[in-house]
Amino acid sequence: MADSRSALEILARPAAFDPGTPALVVLVGDEPFLAFHVLALLRERLCPDEADRAWAWREFSGDDDPDPRDVFDEAATVPLFAGATRAAVVRRADAFVTRARSALETLAAGPRGRRGVVILEVKSFPANTRLAKAAARHGLVVDVAVPDRADLATWVRRWAASRYGVTLAAATAERLLERLAGNLGQVDQALARLAATPGTGGNGATIEPDAIDDVAGGPQERTAWGMTDAAAAGDARTAIAHLADLLDSGESPIGVAAQAAAVLRRLSSAARLLALPADAGRPAGVEAALKAAGVASWPKALAQARAALEQLGARRARRLPLWLLDLDRGLKGDASRGLRARLALERLFCKMARPPAGRRQTSTTPRGARP
């Protein structure tokens, strides 16, 4: 991709954002939340007077196969008595770029002058093309994807403070991202609900992770979390009841399995770390192993994960990836739907069930055991 500015950085400090005077702006990436807010910020900068936006800001959908001449004419029309910059925006513009590449190369290579700006929203923008090189040199390219190594928890805390006036503990931001699988749109909705909750929004107090489960996600997401927590704790009956609710409401068995797998793999990773020899990097204790495996570092999450690891025992915990692999194969094969899919998931929960009272469990920190 061409040299670009990060949407995460722009939105972290929106007051400092200056788009300049490019003839072409390209938003590249697959995170709709970031694209939406960068477009909103561009609209504020280019058309500061809301009364001007009805005529100065025109959006086209790439799905409608817009005529490139209409897009360029829209941007080229110069207003007589207004100060707003005219903008022609093409959403989902990958096919449009292919069709209008030559004209876009000409547009990107020169100064904007008195004309308006063309804004493109695309999934990809290879850096080795003439268009990308011209856009990087004379235009503005914004990366609206989430980088692999981005510190999203820190970003969410800044966003919560600047956007909603709420202060999150570090573990609270981690919990939000964990519960909502890093979906920034859903995280933003949860923050809005949190800010509107009496006793939390705008009072200056730091919001702890315990407040998250009541506002993050909808009823189905919370049912899925309850299912996974019950399964990890060995409560197969409760996990199966939640599973029935999810499948009866139309949830995909593969989606349900994926959400559960994300939690269960952390438990397995912790068990494997604890099984290492002392001189081969074994963590100092169960809590250190859970943190190294990716469990959120706040007391309730660690206590819950520790209890799940203890009830599973080292042997069953280390076998979780094999069970999940068998489940995935089944859900993508002969158990892809209906009662067979439900039975495959129920079988996993039964394997994880709490042993009968009095039955000896394997320690979570076996000496000399191999992972």
Secondary structure, DSSP 8 states (H G I E B T S, - for coil): --S-EEHHHHHHSGGG----S-SEEEEESS-HHHHHHHHHHHHHHH--SGGGHHHHEEEEEGGG---HHHHHHHHH---SS-----EEEEES-HHHHHHTHHHHHHHHHS--TTS-EEEEEES---TTSHHHHHHHHHSEEEE-S--TT--HHHHHHHHIIIII--EE-HHHHHHHHHHTTT-HHHHHHHHHHHHHSTTTTTS--EE-GGGTTTTSS-HHHHHHHHHHHHHHTT-HHHHHHHHHHHHHTT--HHHHHHHHHHHHHHHHHHHHHHTS-GGGT--SSHHHHHHHTT--SSHHHHHHHHHHHHHHHHHHHHHHHHHHHHHHHHHTTTTSSHHHHHHHHHHHHHHTS---TT-----SS-SS---
